[in-house]
Amino acid sequence: MSKVTSMHDAVATAVDDGDSLYLAGFTHLIPFAAGHEIIRQGRTDLELIRATPDLIYDQLIAAGCARKVTFSWAGNPGVGSLPAFRRAAEEGYPTEIELEEYTHFGMIAALEAGASNLPFMPLRGFIGSDLPDHNDNIARVESPFGDDYVYAVAPIEPDVAVVRAQRADENGNAHLWGIQGEVKLAALAADTVILSVEEQCSEETIRSDPNRTVITADEVDHVVVEPYGSHPSYAQGYYGRDNEAYLSWAETAADRDTVEEWLDEWVYGVDDRREYVEQLGTERIFDLEPETAYATPVNMGEYR
Amino acid sequence: MTTDETETTTETDTERAYTNSELMVVAAARELESDDSVLVGIGKPNLACNVAKRTHAPELRMVYESGTIGSNPKTPPLSIGDPGLAAGALSIEPMRNGFNYYLQAGRLDVGFLGGAQIDRYGNINSTVIGDYDDPIVRLPGSGGACEIACHVNRTMIITPHTERRFPEEVDFITSPGYVGGREGRAELGLDGGPEAVITDLGVYRFNDDGELYVDSLHPSATRDEIQSKTGWEIEFADDLQQTAEPTDEELRLIREELDPEELYTDQAE
């Protein structure tokens, strides 16, 4: 049965106040439209989990949705810091936030523990660092097989993950290409999964290239078809990263008032992603479009 | 944090002029060898790798934290996950694989790191200034940095040299250098370690005890300037060198091909 729904309905059904949430995607395919819908629906008290909180969590934090941020790098790539995250961490505005901090490797390992249904995941990480002193979910363990040690991280199992891909069928089998990041792990680790895609395709298209499938339907609860749903992040082959938006965020979010104005204009002031894209304008969208470069097709063979 | 706090223009004996941020990029590029696999950072490290690849190290393999291997970007990326790093790469690994099989398993030779504070043993703080639970400044945190510092063979640190950046001890160890000296690092089971610190004043390396010393001075810098901005009595090499200046070709690459909009370097006219 088709799982296709609107982002409004998917968020209304899947996300509750107080939930732990992983909006996945490492630079690529960040589900901004989902983040904005969560803000519009006024969810509060959320634990926001992401390796890189990025602008998307800075916006959720600025809107007062967060009680806790679990992360490994809270900056604006190539630009500097996340102003709303810093205001919350340093001044407790607009909400006090608890921090649970990892390294990227540690965070990804914790997601893998969640995805694998294991009580912990070992890694050679955190060595010589002060981080384990400040996070009870990181612990040094001795090797059972000889004179060696590793660190272990407890599983991360979000209540809800929102993941994006370029295309999926109506059941949620999804093709993703470009940077995969932690998308699959987040989907496997979470209880409920919203999958958002640039376009819907047939199951036949999925079956024509199974190596490109990153998420299978059994993991997915809701499918949302939402073009440009990642802007100002990007979708490989569909549109590029809007670096101007990332560069200007430093100023936009610099103080409490300017970030409120931004939220009024771009989140509360539009009903959905379609209106957001209209407000963005065709020229800006065209500027982000890459030239076409197809991969060489592969022959899967027809076997009788 | 890619913008330098201090930039000065240096006149050379020809008409050519360059800035110290351009010199930093070139000095970093010269640390790279053609058969290196390098975990590239954004900003100056990315420029340095591209300068090296276009000059003395054509076989340099650029790997990014986002999992792209053998990236060949046409323009410098703003982030380590830009689409131009994925298109045309040799491979794209899920993040887990990149950290697990490539970094942790020791398959990467060089990594570039920055940081708000660097201490005399090359430990780096990119987490907090002040107390962790009540920070004066909350910095972005480790990201990939801690395990890069643990597992690459040679860590390169690129940072402007300001007094606040070089305390005797960092407020927080995000990424290990020679924790407790070279022996201390070995006792933790870590190989490799910091190889060089490249600033707008000079190139620094680490002695047999794992302690930072000044190996070469940039033409515009003085010993006093470095000492006055360092939180301990820093050593200078007995045969202290002057950092080799950029060549015309290196400057052309930076200005015309790699950073024409001066996003990551201040450039001389």
Interface residues (C-beta under 8 A of the other chain):
Chain A: F26 T27 H28 A51 T52 F71 S72 W73 A74 G75 P77 G78 V79 G80 S81 L82 F85 R86 A89 E90 E101 Y102 T103 H104 F105 I108 A109 E112 L123 R124 G125 F126 I127 G128 S129 D130 L131 H134 D148 Y149 G178 I179 Q180 G181 E182 V183 K184 L185 Y234 Q236 G240 R241 N243 Y246 L247 P290 A293
Chain B: M1 T2 I42 G43 E65 S66 G67 T68 P77 L78 S79 I80 G81 D82 P83 L85 A86 A87 I92 E93 P94 M95 R96 F99 N100 L103 Q104 N123 T127 Y132 D133 P135 I136 V137 R138 L139 P140 G141 S142 G143 G144 A145 C146 E147 A149 C150 H151 F172 I173 T174 S175 P176 V179 R185 L188 G189 L190
